């Protein structure tokens, strides 16, 4: 099945699109929380450093999840 058929079957604004955004959001939050907890409690980094790394890697995780959901 090609991607065009899938998009036509689902239609714009359908539940399928919402599941993709939910997946991207959950992936982002999970990656950011993991790196924050790792930095803060395992590596004993400062709060500012932890938040910065969580923001950066959360953004990278969002980009990765977005690219995977559009395959």
PESUL-V815703 format. One record per helix or strand. SS is the DSSP state (A for helix, B for strand). FROM is the first residue (numbers start at 0). TO is the last residue. If there is no record, write none. Layout:
ss:SS from:FROM to:TO
ss:SS from:FROM to:TO
This chain:
ss:A from:2 to:9
ss:A from:14 to:41
ss:A from:46 to:68
